Amino acid sequence: MFSTNGVEHFPDDLKPNLRGYVNEGDNKLFGNILDDNYDMQLSYTAFKNFDKYFLRGDKNRFGIWNYETDILPKAFAKYTKHVDKVLPSSNFSKEIFTKNGVPADHQVVISHGVDLDRFKSAIKFPLRTNKRLKILANIAQPHIRKNIPGLLEAYGKAFTKNDDVCLVLKISRKTKGSSFEVDANSIINNFKVKYKNHADIEIIDQFIVNIEELYNACDVVFTMANAENFWMCGLEAMASNKIVVAPKYGGQLDYMNDTNSFLVNGKVVRAPLQMQYWEPSSYAKMFEPDTDHAAEILQNIYKNYETILNKFKPNMESIMPSYSWDAVTDQILNLCK
């Protein structure tokens, strides 16, 4: 393996396979370069990098990428000629790529996965709250498309300080940086002004080494994102046997349905330019989830948690073997010629 963004967060169990690395944005080589001719090349990177990242061989070149809005930056699709197969992680992404000129037969949908053994752990992250129902929103980077205002609006409509519930926000509280980021602090403060009697909120902005411990500490995993190309958090939540709530739009529909989760209704609308990555389009689309419907779902879970979990749990467990990293690995290896 060769790392193109340093080794600060390189997993210890993979270090014996590390041949060399460069730090991100720096060409100084540490260790050794890799061989010139690979049996297989695999990289998760934007289309525009395919011509640079797949130079070591001419077979079994697989490029992974995804996109959230339905209009790609101009000329991105042409770079897919540098790989043998494009591997979008969801049918949602595949439809976007096909619409933008990537031939359907040049693509194979291969999902992301989870390490099921890690989710067997019963260790819980030490939350401050002692509320009965803990709703996790694992947002991380505060991008516009995560729809933080809509998520808080639904929570504010669903509960008050009299309810035995806490929203656990896993989010970076850094001030606004890129055009597609928002100031989470400002949004949270505005929410508190509008909903003066809001239910509890606990904010976590630290790095958590074992993220499954945070899922173990919560009961529900919730998003109101305008667009997700896969949404790893939902899959991780199911691996943790948590009730999952997400919009009825996006890559999560590959593994979420009415038998194993709650899907929030809404409508497709134009995506603001600031939300989009790389090169925005005034014609791009996103999903606007209904905060009233989301609030109804959250209230239902609050009142009937055990009944709902018992209903969803067998259907969550039945799909997980297909979404293990071992299963994903086998799918990729089976593409090799």
Protein Blocks (a to p, Z undefined) as FASTA:
>chain_A
ZZfebjklgcfklmmmpnbdcdehiabdghjaddfbdfbdcddddfklmmmmmmgcjehi
acddddfbfcdcehklmmmmmpmbdcdfbfklmmmmmmnopafklpccddddddfklmmp
cbdcddfbfcfbdcdddfkpacfklommlmmmmmmmmpcfkbccdddddddfbdcfbfkb
ccfklmmmmmmmmmmmbccddddfbdcfblmlmmmmpmbdcdfbfbdfklmmlmmmmmno
pacddddedjklmmgcfklcccdddddddddfklpghiacfkbccddddfklmmmmmmmm
mmmmmmmmmmmmmmmmmmmmmmcfklmmmmmmmmpZZ
